[in-house]
Amino acid sequence: MPVHLADHIAAGRHVPGILILNANLSIGQTIDELTLIVEAAFDEEYQDQIVHLPLPQ
């Protein structure tokens, strides 16, 4: 995915962001992580990024 994203951006395109879920998190933990992102993120904060969950603290 990172290589494809780099090629995509190099072509002048954008993505709103890619969130990689962690299979070791419970569904509740994943929902908490996604809720935190939705409530606390600025517009376009994750644009053109690949972010792995859980978020660093």
PDB file of N, CA, C, O and CB in Angstrom:
ATOM      1  N   MET A   1       0.804  -1.195   0.000  1.00  0.00           N
ATOM      2  CA  MET A   1       0.000   0.000   0.000  1.00  0.00           C
ATOM      3  C   MET A   1       0.856   1.272   0.000  1.00  0.00           C
ATOM      4  O   MET A   1       0.531   2.203  -0.737  1.00  0.00           O
ATOM      5  CB  MET A   1      -0.919  -0.009   1.192  1.00  0.00           C
ATOM      6  N   PRO A   2       1.932   1.357   0.791  1.00  0.00           N
ATOM      7  CA  PRO A   2       2.725   2.589   0.793  1.00  0.00           C
ATOM      8  C   PRO A   2       3.286   2.952  -0.581  1.00  0.00           C
ATOM      9  O   PRO A   2       3.309   4.126  -0.949  1.00  0.00           O
ATOM     10  CB  PRO A   2       3.859   2.457   1.772  1.00  0.00           C
ATOM     11  N   VAL A   3       3.733   1.963  -1.333  1.00  0.00           N
ATOM     12  CA  VAL A   3       4.285   2.242  -2.662  1.00  0.00           C
ATOM     13  C   VAL A   3       3.201   2.781  -3.573  1.00  0.00           C
ATOM     14  O   VAL A   3       3.422   3.749  -4.302  1.00  0.00           O
ATOM     15  CB  VAL A   3       4.916   0.975  -3.274  1.00  0.00           C
ATOM     16  N   HIS A   4       2.030   2.164  -3.538  1.00  0.00           N
ATOM     17  CA  HIS A   4       0.920   2.626  -4.373  1.00  0.00           C
ATOM     18  C   HIS A   4       0.501   4.041  -3.990  1.00  0.00           C
ATOM     19  O   HIS A   4       0.195   4.856  -4.861  1.00  0.00           O
ATOM     20  CB  HIS A   4      -0.276   1.671  -4.252  1.00  0.00           C
ATOM     21  N   LEU A   5       0.486   4.337  -2.693  1.00  0.00           N
ATOM     22  CA  LEU A   5       0.122   5.681  -2.249  1.00  0.00           C
ATOM     23  C   LEU A   5       1.156   6.699  -2.722  1.00  0.00           C
ATOM     24  O   LEU A   5       0.791   7.786  -3.170  1.00  0.00           O
ATOM     25  CB  LEU A   5      -0.009   5.728  -0.715  1.00  0.00           C
ATOM     26  N   ALA A   6       2.425   6.362  -2.630  1.00  0.00           N
ATOM     27  CA  ALA A   6       3.474   7.275  -3.095  1.00  0.00           C
ATOM     28  C   ALA A   6       3.326   7.547  -4.586  1.00  0.00           C
ATOM     29  O   ALA A   6       3.466   8.689  -5.024  1.00  0.00           O
ATOM     30  CB  ALA A   6       4.868   6.693  -2.798  1.00  0.00           C
ATOM     31  N   ASP A   7       3.045   6.512  -5.367  1.00  0.00           N
ATOM     32  CA  ASP A   7       2.839   6.690  -6.811  1.00  0.00           C
ATOM     33  C   ASP A   7       1.605   7.539  -7.080  1.00  0.00           C
ATOM     34  O   ASP A   7       1.615   8.397  -7.963  1.00  0.00           O
ATOM     35  CB  ASP A   7       2.702   5.327  -7.511  1.00  0.00           C
ATOM     36  N   HIS A   8       0.562   7.305  -6.332  1.00  0.00           N
ATOM     37  CA  HIS A   8      -0.697   8.043  -6.468  1.00  0.00           C
ATOM     38  C   HIS A   8      -0.469   9.537  -6.203  1.00  0.00           C
ATOM     39  O   HIS A   8      -0.929  10.386  -6.967  1.00  0.00           O
ATOM     40  CB  HIS A   8      -1.767   7.478  -5.493  1.00  0.00           C
ATOM     41  N   ILE A   9       0.233   9.843  -5.133  1.00  0.00           N
ATOM     42  CA  ILE A   9       0.517  11.240  -4.764  1.00  0.00           C
ATOM     43  C   ILE A   9       1.459  11.874  -5.790  1.00  0.00           C
ATOM     44  O   ILE A   9       1.287  13.037  -6.154  1.00  0.00           O
ATOM     45  CB  ILE A   9       1.140  11.318  -3.337  1.00  0.00           C
ATOM     46  N   ALA A  10       2.444  11.119  -6.254  1.00  0.00           N
ATOM     47  CA  ALA A  10       3.385  11.641  -7.252  1.00  0.00           C
ATOM     48  C   ALA A  10       2.667  12.013  -8.547  1.00  0.00           C
ATOM     49  O   ALA A  10       3.127  12.879  -9.291  1.00  0.00           O
ATOM     50  CB  ALA A  10       4.485  10.609  -7.540  1.00  0.00           C
ATOM     51  N   ALA A  11       1.541  11.354  -8.811  1.00  0.00           N
ATOM     52  CA  ALA A  11       0.748  11.646 -10.004  1.00  0.00           C
ATOM     53  C   ALA A  11      -0.173  12.849  -9.785  1.00  0.00           C
ATOM     54  O   ALA A  11      -0.965  13.194 -10.662  1.00  0.00           O
ATOM     55  CB  ALA A  11      -0.077  10.421 -10.401  1.00  0.00           C
ATOM     56  N   GLY A  12      -0.067  13.486  -8.614  1.00  0.00           N
ATOM     57  CA  GLY A  12      -0.873  14.674  -8.333  1.00  0.00           C
ATOM     58  C   GLY A  12      -2.247  14.381  -7.766  1.00  0.00           C
ATOM     59  O   GLY A  12      -3.100  15.266  -7.706  1.00  0.00           O
ATOM     60  N   ARG A  13      -2.466  13.150  -7.352  1.00  0.00           N
ATOM     61  CA  ARG A  13      -3.763  12.776  -6.767  1.00  0.00           C
ATOM     62  C   ARG A  13      -3.635  12.729  -5.244  1.00  0.00           C
ATOM     63  O   ARG A  13      -2.536  12.773  -4.690  1.00  0.00           O
ATOM     64  CB  ARG A  13      -4.253  11.395  -7.322  1.00  0.00           C
ATOM     65  N   HIS A  14      -4.772  12.640  -4.598  1.00  0.00           N
ATOM     66  CA  HIS A  14      -4.798  12.604  -3.137  1.00  0.00           C
ATOM     67  C   HIS A  14      -5.757  11.527  -2.648  1.00  0.00           C
ATOM     68  O   HIS A  14      -6.623  11.065  -3.392  1.00  0.00           O
ATOM     69  CB  HIS A  14      -5.201  13.975  -2.567  1.00  0.00           C
ATOM     70  N   VAL A  15      -5.595  11.138  -1.402  1.00  0.00           N
ATOM     71  CA  VAL A  15      -6.535  10.249  -0.716  1.00  0.00           C
ATOM     72  C   VAL A  15      -6.852  10.891   0.629  1.00  0.00           C
ATOM     73  O   VAL A  15      -6.015  11.607   1.178  1.00  0.00           O
ATOM     74  CB  VAL A  15      -5.943   8.788  -0.537  1.00  0.00           C
ATOM     75  N   PRO A  16      -8.043  10.650   1.171  1.00  0.00           N
ATOM     76  CA  PRO A  16      -8.388  11.246   2.466  1.00  0.00           C
ATOM     77  C   PRO A  16      -7.590  10.649   3.616  1.00  0.00           C
ATOM     78  O   PRO A  16      -7.571  11.209   4.712  1.00  0.00           O
ATOM     79  CB  PRO A  16      -9.866  11.072   2.737  1.00  0.00           C
ATOM     80  N   GLY A  17      -6.941   9.537   3.384  1.00  0.00           N
ATOM     81  CA  GLY A  17      -6.164   8.864   4.413  1.00  0.00           C
ATOM     82  C   GLY A  17      -6.515   7.396   4.439  1.00  0.00           C
ATOM     83  O   GLY A  17      -7.634   7.010   4.103  1.00  0.00           O
ATOM     84  N   ILE A  18      -5.568   6.583   4.833  1.00  0.00           N
ATOM     85  CA  ILE A  18      -5.779   5.142   4.927  1.00  0.00           C
ATOM     86  C   ILE A  18      -5.500   4.741   6.363  1.00  0.00           C
ATOM     87  O   ILE A  18      -4.425   5.015   6.896  1.00  0.00           O
ATOM     88  CB  ILE A  18      -4.866   4.348   3.922  1.00  0.00           C
ATOM     89  N   LEU A  19      -6.471   4.093   6.985  1.00  0.00           N
ATOM     90  CA  LEU A  19      -6.307   3.605   8.355  1.00  0.00           C
ATOM     91  C   LEU A  19      -6.153   2.098   8.303  1.00  0.00           C
ATOM     92  O   LEU A  19      -7.016   1.394   7.779  1.00  0.00           O
ATOM     93  CB  LEU A  19      -7.515   4.014   9.261  1.00  0.00           C
ATOM     94  N   ILE A  20      -5.052   1.607   8.848  1.00  0.00           N
ATOM     95  CA  ILE A  20      -4.789   0.173   8.902  1.00  0.00           C
ATOM     96  C   ILE A  20      -5.230  -0.335  10.272  1.00  0.00           C
ATOM     97  O   ILE A  20      -4.681   0.059  11.301  1.00  0.00           O
ATOM     98  CB  ILE A  20      -3.271  -0.144   8.640  1.00  0.00           C
ATOM     99  N   LEU A  21      -6.218  -1.203  10.268  1.00  0.00           N
ATOM    100  CA  LEU A  21      -6.743  -1.736  11.515  1.00  0.00           C
ATOM    101  C   LEU A  21      -5.818  -2.828  12.036  1.00  0.00           C
ATOM    102  O   LEU A  21      -5.138  -3.503  11.264  1.00  0.00           O
ATOM    103  CB  LEU A  21      -8.173  -2.280  11.320  1.00  0.00           C
ATOM    104  N   ASN A  22      -5.802  -2.990  13.346  1.00  0.00           N
ATOM    105  CA  ASN A  22      -4.972  -3.986  14.003  1.00  0.00           C
ATOM    106  C   ASN A  22      -5.854  -5.155  14.425  1.00  0.00           C
ATOM    107  O   ASN A  22      -6.778  -4.987  15.221  1.00  0.00           O
ATOM    108  CB  ASN A  22      -4.226  -3.379  15.227  1.00  0.00           C
ATOM    109  N   ALA A  23      -5.569  -6.334  13.893  1.00  0.00           N
ATOM    110  CA  ALA A  23      -6.377  -7.519  14.197  1.00  0.00           C
ATOM    111  C   ALA A  23      -6.302  -7.917  15.669  1.00  0.00           C
ATOM    112  O   ALA A  23      -7.146  -8.675  16.146  1.00  0.00           O
ATOM    113  CB  ALA A  23      -5.931  -8.685  13.334  1.00  0.00           C
ATOM    114  N   ASN A  24      -5.299  -7.415  16.396  1.00  0.00           N
ATOM    115  CA  ASN A  24      -5.166  -7.748  17.814  1.00  0.00           C
ATOM    116  C   ASN A  24      -6.052  -6.884  18.709  1.00  0.00           C
ATOM    117  O   ASN A  24      -6.205  -7.176  19.895  1.00  0.00           O
ATOM    118  CB  ASN A  24      -3.722  -7.601  18.240  1.00  0.00           C
ATOM    119  N   LEU A  25      -6.635  -5.827  18.152  1.00  0.00           N
ATOM    120  CA  LEU A  25      -7.549  -4.999  18.930  1.00  0.00           C
ATOM    121  C   LEU A  25      -8.939  -5.610  18.897  1.00  0.00           C
ATOM    122  O   LEU A  25      -9.343  -6.200  17.895  1.00  0.00           O
ATOM    123  CB  LEU A  25      -7.578  -3.551  18.393  1.00  0.00           C
ATOM    124  N   SER A  26      -9.667  -5.466  19.994  1.00  0.00           N
ATOM    125  CA  SER A  26     -11.054  -5.915  20.002  1.00  0.00           C
ATOM    126  C   SER A  26     -11.889  -4.954  19.150  1.00  0.00           C
ATOM    127  O   SER A  26     -11.429  -3.867  18.803  1.00  0.00           O
ATOM    128  CB  SER A  26     -11.609  -5.997  21.461  1.00  0.00           C
ATOM    129  N   ILE A  27     -13.078  -5.348  18.828  1.00  0.00           N
ATOM    130  CA  ILE A  27     -13.969  -4.470  18.067  1.00  0.00           C
ATOM    131  C   ILE A  27     -14.210  -3.179  18.853  1.00  0.00           C
ATOM    132  O   ILE A  27     -14.230  -2.094  18.272  1.00  0.00           O
ATOM    133  CB  ILE A  27     -15.320  -5.184  17.757  1.00  0.00           C
ATOM    134  N   GLY A  28     -14.389  -3.293  20.148  1.00  0.00           N
ATOM    135  CA  GLY A  28     -14.601  -2.110  20.989  1.00  0.00           C
ATOM    136  C   GLY A  28     -13.410  -1.164  20.966  1.00  0.00           C
ATOM    137  O   GLY A  28     -13.580   0.052  20.876  1.00  0.00           O
ATOM    138  N   GLN A  29     -12.206  -1.721  21.047  1.00  0.00           N
ATOM    139  CA  GLN A  29     -10.999  -0.891  21.002  1.00  0.00           C
ATOM    140  C   GLN A  29     -10.871  -0.197  19.639  1.00  0.00           C
ATOM    141  O   GLN A  29     -10.507   0.977  19.562  1.00  0.00           O
ATOM    142  CB  GLN A  29      -9.741  -1.750  21.287  1.00  0.00           C
ATOM    143  N   THR A  30     -11.171  -0.930  18.582  1.00  0.00           N
ATOM    144  CA  THR A  30     -11.112  -0.350  17.241  1.00  0.00           C
ATOM    145  C   THR A  30     -12.116   0.779  17.104  1.00  0.00           C
ATOM    146  O   THR A  30     -11.795   1.832  16.553  1.00  0.00           O
ATOM    147  CB  THR A  30     -11.372  -1.422  16.175  1.00  0.00           C
ATOM    148  N   ILE A  31     -13.324   0.573  17.599  1.00  0.00           N
ATOM    149  CA  ILE A  31     -14.349   1.614  17.554  1.00  0.00           C
ATOM    150  C   ILE A  31     -13.892   2.825  18.355  1.00  0.00           C
ATOM    151  O   ILE A  31     -14.081   3.958  17.912  1.00  0.00           O
ATOM    152  CB  ILE A  31     -15.695   1.083  18.098  1.00  0.00           C
ATOM    153  N   ASP A  32     -13.298   2.611  19.518  1.00  0.00           N
ATOM    154  CA  ASP A  32     -12.783   3.726  20.325  1.00  0.00           C
ATOM    155  C   ASP A  32     -11.728   4.517  19.559  1.00  0.00           C
ATOM    156  O   ASP A  32     -11.743   5.748  19.572  1.00  0.00           O
ATOM    157  CB  ASP A  32     -12.191   3.205  21.646  1.00  0.00           C
ATOM    158  N   GLU A  33     -10.816   3.817  18.892  1.00  0.00           N
ATOM    159  CA  GLU A  33      -9.774   4.481  18.113  1.00  0.00           C
ATOM    160  C   GLU A  33     -10.385   5.309  16.983  1.00  0.00           C
ATOM    161  O   GLU A  33     -10.007   6.463  16.779  1.00  0.00           O
ATOM    162  CB  GLU A  33      -8.790   3.446  17.541  1.00  0.00           C
ATOM    163  N   LEU A  34     -11.326   4.720  16.253  1.00  0.00           N
ATOM    164  CA  LEU A  34     -11.963   5.429  15.145  1.00  0.00           C
ATOM    165  C   LEU A  34     -12.785   6.619  15.636  1.00  0.00           C
ATOM    166  O   LEU A  34     -12.821   7.664  14.985  1.00  0.00           O
ATOM    167  CB  LEU A  34     -12.853   4.475  14.352  1.00  0.00           C
ATOM    168  N   THR A  35     -13.439   6.459  16.778  1.00  0.00           N
ATOM    169  CA  THR A  35     -14.211   7.560  17.362  1.00  0.00           C
ATOM    170  C   THR A  35     -13.291   8.710  17.744  1.00  0.00           C
ATOM    171  O   THR A  35     -13.614   9.874  17.503  1.00  0.00           O
ATOM    172  CB  THR A  35     -15.001   7.077  18.595  1.00  0.00           C
ATOM    173  N   LEU A  36     -12.164   8.395  18.329  1.00  0.00           N
ATOM    174  CA  LEU A  36     -11.184   9.423  18.690  1.00  0.00           C
ATOM    175  C   LEU A  36     -10.746  10.202  17.448  1.00  0.00           C
ATOM    176  O   LEU A  36     -10.664  11.430  17.480  1.00  0.00           O
ATOM    177  CB  LEU A  36      -9.956   8.784  19.383  1.00  0.00           C
ATOM    178  N   ILE A  37     -10.469   9.500  16.377  1.00  0.00           N
ATOM    179  CA  ILE A  37     -10.054  10.161  15.140  1.00  0.00           C
ATOM    180  C   ILE A  37     -11.157  11.071  14.621  1.00  0.00           C
ATOM    181  O   ILE A  37     -10.898  12.219  14.259  1.00  0.00           O
ATOM    182  CB  ILE A  37      -9.678   9.123  14.072  1.00  0.00           C
ATOM    183  N   VAL A  38     -12.368  10.572  14.585  1.00  0.00           N
ATOM    184  CA  VAL A  38     -13.496  11.364  14.069  1.00  0.00           C
ATOM    185  C   VAL A  38     -13.722  12.621  14.911  1.00  0.00           C
ATOM    186  O   VAL A  38     -13.976  13.695  14.367  1.00  0.00           O
ATOM    187  CB  VAL A  38     -14.782  10.513  14.043  1.00  0.00           C
ATOM    188  N   GLU A  39     -13.630  12.490  16.220  1.00  0.00           N
ATOM    189  CA  GLU A  39     -13.930  13.619  17.101  1.00  0.00           C
ATOM    190  C   GLU A  39     -12.782  14.613  17.235  1.00  0.00           C
ATOM    191  O   GLU A  39     -13.025  15.797  17.470  1.00  0.00           O
ATOM    192  CB  GLU A  39     -14.300  13.109  18.457  1.00  0.00           C
ATOM    193  N   ALA A  40     -11.538  14.162  17.093  1.00  0.00           N
ATOM    194  CA  ALA A  40     -10.405  15.032  17.410  1.00  0.00           C
ATOM    195  C   ALA A  40      -9.592  15.495  16.197  1.00  0.00           C
ATOM    196  O   ALA A  40      -8.798  16.429  16.307  1.00  0.00           O
ATOM    197  CB  ALA A  40      -9.502  14.325  18.352  1.00  0.00           C
ATOM    198  N   ALA A  41      -9.780  14.861  15.067  1.00  0.00           N
ATOM    199  CA  ALA A  41      -8.949  15.187  13.905  1.00  0.00           C
ATOM    200  C   ALA A  41      -9.381  16.499  13.257  1.00  0.00           C
ATOM    201  O   ALA A  41     -10.562  16.844  13.226  1.00  0.00           O
ATOM    202  CB  ALA A  41      -9.008  14.057  12.879  1.00  0.00           C
ATOM    203  N   PHE A  42      -8.402  17.205  12.748  1.00  0.00           N
ATOM    204  CA  PHE A  42      -8.669  18.406  11.960  1.00  0.00           C
ATOM    205  C   PHE A  42      -9.014  17.977  10.539  1.00  0.00           C
ATOM    206  O   PHE A  42      -8.672  16.873  10.117  1.00  0.00           O
ATOM    207  CB  PHE A  42      -7.443  19.384  11.972  1.00  0.00           C
ATOM    208  N   ASP A  43      -9.690  18.853   9.806  1.00  0.00           N
ATOM    209  CA  ASP A  43      -9.971  18.575   8.401  1.00  0.00           C
ATOM    210  C   ASP A  43      -8.661  18.279   7.680  1.00  0.00           C
ATOM    211  O   ASP A  43      -7.675  18.999   7.839  1.00  0.00           O
ATOM    212  CB  ASP A  43     -10.713  19.766   7.732  1.00  0.00           C
ATOM    213  N   GLU A  44      -8.663  17.253   6.918  1.00  0.00           N
ATOM    214  CA  GLU A  44      -7.525  16.856   6.087  1.00  0.00           C
ATOM    215  C   GLU A  44      -6.269  16.480   6.886  1.00  0.00           C
ATOM    216  O   GLU A  44      -5.177  16.413   6.321  1.00  0.00           O
ATOM    217  CB  GLU A  44      -7.191  17.971   5.142  1.00  0.00           C
ATOM    218  N   GLU A  45      -6.413  16.238   8.178  1.00  0.00           N
ATOM    219  CA  GLU A  45      -5.251  15.887   9.002  1.00  0.00           C
ATOM    220  C   GLU A  45      -4.585  14.587   8.540  1.00  0.00           C
ATOM    221  O   GLU A  45      -3.364  14.448   8.616  1.00  0.00           O
ATOM    222  CB  GLU A  45      -5.669  15.759  10.464  1.00  0.00           C
ATOM    223  N   TYR A  46      -5.375  13.663   8.073  1.00  0.00           N
ATOM    224  CA  TYR A  46      -4.840  12.369   7.661  1.00  0.00           C
ATOM    225  C   TYR A  46      -4.704  12.245   6.147  1.00  0.00           C
ATOM    226  O   TYR A  46      -4.416  11.161   5.639  1.00  0.00           O
ATOM    227  CB  TYR A  46      -5.720  11.262   8.182  1.00  0.00           C
ATOM    228  N   GLN A  47      -4.908  13.340   5.424  1.00  0.00           N
ATOM    229  CA  GLN A  47      -4.823  13.301   3.970  1.00  0.00           C
ATOM    230  C   GLN A  47      -3.449  12.799   3.535  1.00  0.00           C
ATOM    231  O   GLN A  47      -2.415  13.231   4.047  1.00  0.00           O
ATOM    232  CB  GLN A  47      -5.102  14.692   3.371  1.00  0.00           C
ATOM    233  N   ASP A  48      -3.470  11.879   2.581  1.00  0.00           N
ATOM    234  CA  ASP A  48      -2.265  11.332   1.968  1.00  0.00           C
ATOM    235  C   ASP A  48      -1.360  10.597   2.956  1.00  0.00           C
ATOM    236  O   ASP A  48      -0.147  10.536   2.758  1.00  0.00           O
ATOM    237  CB  ASP A  48      -1.491  12.434   1.312  1.00  0.00           C
ATOM    238  N   GLN A  49      -1.939  10.045   4.008  1.00  0.00           N
ATOM    239  CA  GLN A  49      -1.169   9.304   5.009  1.00  0.00           C
ATOM    240  C   GLN A  49      -1.724   7.896   5.174  1.00  0.00           C
ATOM    241  O   GLN A  49      -2.895   7.628   4.907  1.00  0.00           O
ATOM    242  CB  GLN A  49      -1.182  10.041   6.359  1.00  0.00           C
ATOM    243  N   ILE A  50      -0.853   7.017   5.617  1.00  0.00           N
ATOM    244  CA  ILE A  50      -1.264   5.687   6.063  1.00  0.00           C
ATOM    245  C   ILE A  50      -1.006   5.656   7.562  1.00  0.00           C
ATOM    246  O   ILE A  50       0.125   5.861   8.004  1.00  0.00           O
ATOM    247  CB  ILE A  50      -0.483   4.523   5.298  1.00  0.00           C
ATOM    248  N   VAL A  51      -2.045   5.400   8.343  1.00  0.00           N
ATOM    249  CA  VAL A  51      -1.952   5.415   9.797  1.00  0.00           C
ATOM    250  C   VAL A  51      -2.339   4.036  10.332  1.00  0.00           C
ATOM    251  O   VAL A  51      -3.381   3.492   9.967  1.00  0.00           O
ATOM    252  CB  VAL A  51      -2.862   6.527  10.405  1.00  0.00           C
ATOM    253  N   HIS A  52      -1.504   3.482  11.189  1.00  0.00           N
ATOM    254  CA  HIS A  52      -1.768   2.193  11.803  1.00  0.00           C
ATOM    255  C   HIS A  52      -2.425   2.413  13.159  1.00  0.00           C
ATOM    256  O   HIS A  52      -2.005   3.270  13.936  1.00  0.00           O
ATOM    257  CB  HIS A  52      -0.465   1.369  11.947  1.00  0.00           C
ATOM    258  N   LEU A  53      -3.467   1.623  13.432  1.00  0.00           N
ATOM    259  CA  LEU A  53      -4.107   1.662  14.741  1.00  0.00           C
ATOM    260  C   LEU A  53      -3.496   0.561  15.611  1.00  0.00           C
ATOM    261  O   LEU A  53      -3.130  -0.493  15.091  1.00  0.00           O
ATOM    262  CB  LEU A  53      -5.661   1.489  14.617  1.00  0.00           C
ATOM    263  N   PRO A  54      -3.379   0.780  16.909  1.00  0.00           N
ATOM    264  CA  PRO A  54      -3.822   1.959  17.650  1.00  0.00           C
ATOM    265  C   PRO A  54      -2.903   3.151  17.418  1.00  0.00           C
ATOM    266  O   PRO A  54      -1.728   3.007  17.081  1.00  0.00           O
ATOM    267  CB  PRO A  54      -3.896   1.648  19.137  1.00  0.00           C
ATOM    268  N   LEU A  55      -3.482   4.329  17.611  1.00  0.00           N
ATOM    269  CA  LEU A  55      -2.704   5.555  17.484  1.00  0.00           C
ATOM    270  C   LEU A  55      -1.659   5.615  18.600  1.00  0.00           C
ATOM    271  O   LEU A  55      -1.918   5.146  19.708  1.00  0.00           O
ATOM    272  CB  LEU A  55      -3.629   6.801  17.529  1.00  0.00           C
ATOM    273  N   PRO A  56      -0.487   6.182  18.327  1.00  0.00           N
ATOM    274  CA  PRO A  56       0.500   6.345  19.396  1.00  0.00           C
ATOM    275  C   PRO A  56      -0.027   7.291  20.474  1.00  0.00           C
ATOM    276  O   PRO A  56      -0.769   8.227  20.179  1.00  0.00           O
ATOM    277  CB  PRO A  56       1.831   6.875  18.826  1.00  0.00           C
ATOM    278  N   GLN A  57       0.350   7.047  21.685  1.00  0.00           N
ATOM    279  CA  GLN A  57      -0.147   7.896  22.778  1.00  0.00           C
ATOM    280  C   GLN A  57       0.858   8.910  23.192  1.00  0.00           C
ATOM    281  O   GLN A  57       0.599   9.702  24.098  1.00  0.00           O
ATOM    282  CB  GLN A  57      -0.533   7.071  23.967  1.00  0.00           C
TER     283      GLN A  57
END
